[in-house]
């Protein structure tokens, strides 16, 4: 299929449940509907503007309350697993997410087998434990994803990554782990899926979450193994072979998008939508750094003309924007960025900055002011805040988007 750029943009925002934003009926059922569409949602504990998974859901579910997702998690209808990074997945899909091809987890468990055995025995005997429940071992800091980490904490996370342990609860940033068989229904735990099928499912889940991915991007396809066959995993033929298998079976349909290099792939059941996506209504959404629509930074540039970098790890002096900035989606275009902070003590949201794309004038875009006001009102409710505060240099924006919860 050959697809025009404007058609591809309309398709993506529609299938991402963002046309319009916050259009999925609220409540737990709405949250589950988003999970069924996207497959999994990345989890990130940073909460300066809202946790990533909450922001993903807020952009799509009407009146979204983080308590809805928390309740599903507590009832074990959602579970943490490693897909594209740490993610929340439907518990029913957990058997397809047990395998982890990353070398870090296996390395930690092998290099610290004595600690791993002791940790597992204590969890088995005592129930849910966190790293703080173990005496800190002197000189036991290990490299864990590029950062020095206590060996017990690394072992607990490695067991979770390999499906031996699971997260029983979170108390702030304190995580307590328990045996996976004590956390999930017996039928879910007992179901064994061959590694090849798990990797195939994970690969398809990335296309399912985004809608129009290509073939590259280590950050997008991480955790699924290398593109070519891995001699150490003979049961894994490599991502390229699995993707071509999905194409041959009709699960994925290759497309060529105007102005975008390389092949893209769309799910078979979404081809009809790609042929005739509707015009997106007047709507504004604020998207987090790990929202699936912004996974592919290259596509954002070539298809949307939008340059987005999450500047958390960029030195402050070199940042163009801020360290936790949310892209602003209006209809089917990215028109700017907003840097909000939630102050839960004061019950307020402070807007530290706003940046507009050079080609966009918020005063002249039909319907934008009303749509932006609606988005800000929704964000205040999401943050359980009673007032919106603007940085001093944003006086014009404060007057233009004056709004109340």
KOLKEMAR-847622 format. One record per residue (C-alpha): residue in one letter; x, y, z. Coordinates in steps of 0.1 Angstrom, whole numbers, plus 5000, padded with zeros to 4 digits. Each point is the difference from the previous one (the first is absolute). Example, Ala and Ser with C-alpha at 12.3 -4.5 7.8 and 13.67 -1.06 7.14 Angstrom:
2
a512349555078 s501450344993 
This chain:
405
x500050005000 x501150364992 x498750245026 x500050384999 x501550185030 x496850175010 x498249674999 x502649845021 x499850275027 x496249985001 x500249625003 x502550015028 x498150245023 x496849814993 x501349665008 x501850145030 x496650105014 x501050364999 x497450134975 x498750155021 x502049995032 x498449865032 x497249844979 x500049655016 x497349965025 x501450035035 x500449755028 x501849675002 x498449874968 x501450304981 x503549935014 x499749634989 x498850114965 x503350204996 x502149715011 x498249774976 x500850244972 x503650085009 x500949665015 x502350155027 x500950345014 x503450105012 x500350075037 x502350275014 x499950115037 x500850364994 x497050205010 x500950374995 x497350044974 x498349665006 x501349654996 x500549904964 x497349734999 x497550245016 x500850274975 x499549754971 x496649905014 x499150365009 x500450104964 x497549744989 x497549935028 x497450265009 x500450135036 x502949755006 x500749945037 x503449835008 x498149805026 x498249814972 x503349854988 x501349955035 x496949805009 x500449774969 x503649955011 x499149915035 x497449754987 x502749854978 x498150084968 x503150194990 x503649885007 x503550144996 x502149834974 x502950094977 x499050094965 x501350334987 x501550075033 x498149945032 x496349994990 x496549935012 x498349724981 x496849825003 x500549705024 x498349774974 x503050074977 x502749945026 x501049664987 x501250174968 x502250245020 x501949765022 x503149974979 x502750275001 x502849994975 x502050285017 x503449895012 x500150225031 x497549795020 x501749674992 x503450145007 x499050135034 x498449675011 x503049804987 x502750235015 x498350025034 x498549655002 x500549985038 x498250325006 x497249914975 x499549665018 x499850175034 x497550274988 x497849744983 x499949785031 x499050295023 x497350124977 x498749644998 x500049975037 x498950355011 x497850134972 x500350354983 x503350175007 x501850314988 x503750084998 x499850185033 x498949685017 x503649864993 x503050115019 x502150224977 x503049814989 x503350195002 x501850054967 x497149844981 x499150284976 x499749864965 x499550154966 x496349994992 x499050164967 x502950245002 x499650105037 x501549875032 x497349815019 x499949795031 x500449634990 x496849895018 x497950274982 x501649894967 x499249635007 x496450075009 x499550204968 x501849734979 x497749735014 x497050234991 x501450054965 x500349624995 x496549925014 x501049835032 x498950285023 x497450264995 x499150345016 x497649945029 x499650375008 x501650344997 x500350245030 x501350324982 x503349884985 x500249705023 x499249684982 x499149675016 x500449684981 x498449665004 x500049674981 x498250034968 x497849695008 x498750185031 x499150314980 x498249874970 x497249754993 x501349644998 x498849964964 x502050314989 x503249885018 x499749654987 x499650104964 x503349954982 x500550184966 x503049904979 x502750274999 x499550054962 x496350085005 x500850235029 x502450204979 x497650004971 x497350135022 x502250275015 x501150114965 x496450034989 x499150195032 x502450284989 x498250044967 x496749975018 x500950275025 x501250264974 x498149924968 x502650084973 x503549905011 x502849914976 x502849755007 x502650195020 x500550165033 x501849835029 x497950205025 x496849884983 x500949644995 x502249945030 x499549685020 x499049804969 x503549894992 x502150084970 x498850044964 x501949694987 x500049655015 x501749975034 x502349705003 x499550005037 x496249984995 x499449754972 x496350015007 x500050374991 x500350064963 x500550375003 x497750304997 x500350034962 x498949644994 x497150045025 x498950324984 x500049854965 x498049715014 x497450245013 x499950164965 x499749674983 x497249905023 x498250334994 x500250125035 x502150304989 x499550194967 x503050194986 x499350364990 x502050294984 x499350345016 x500550324980 x503250185013 x501049715023 x503049784993 x499749625001 x497049775003 x497450045027 x497649745012 x496450015010 x497849745017 x497849804977 x496850105018 x500950374997 x500550014962 x496450124995 x500650295023 x503250094983 x498250014966 x497550275013 x500950155033 x497650275012 x500850375004 x501150055036 x497750235020 x501250305020 x501849865029 x503250045021 x501949735018 x503250025021 x502149694994 x502849865023 x503549904989 x499249634998 x496650044982 x500049754972 x499250274975 x503350175007 x502149685002 x501450054965 x501850335001 x501149974964 x496449964988 x499050305021 x502550204980 x499349874965 x496249965003 x499050275025 x502950244996 x500549995038 x503449975017 x499649845034 x502749915025 x499449905036 x502650215017 x500149835033 x503649884994 x501150324982 x502150245021 x497950305010 x502250244982 x499449824967 x496249955003 x497950184973 x496849945020 x499749835034 x500749675016 x496449885002 x498150164971 x496849874984 x499450034963 x496750174991 x497949834974 x497350204982 x497849804977 x502749814980 x502950245004 x502650065028 x499850375006 x502150065031 x501249895034 x498950065036 x501949965032 x497649955029 x500749925036 x497549855024 x500350145036 x497949765020 x500650185033 x498750334986 x497449834978 x501250194969 x501549954966 x502750244990 x500850054964 x503850074998 x500150064963 x498349974966 x501649974966 x498250034967 x501349854967 x501250274976 x497349924975 x497250035026 x498250305014 x497549915028 x498150334994 x499249914964 x499449635001 x496249954998 x498649845032 x503449975017 x499550235029 x496849825011 x501649664995 x503050115021 x497850135027 x498249665001 x503349825002 x501250215029 x496749955019 x500349634995 x503650005012 x499050195032 x497449735008 x502649734992 x502550175024 x497350055027 x500950364999 x497850305006 x502050274983 x502450064970 x503050225006 x502150144972 x503750105000 x500450395000 x501250014963 x496849824989 x497650285007 x498650014965 x499349625000 x498450035035 x497650264986 x499349814968 x499449665017 x498450135032 x498149705013 x498549855031 x499849645011 
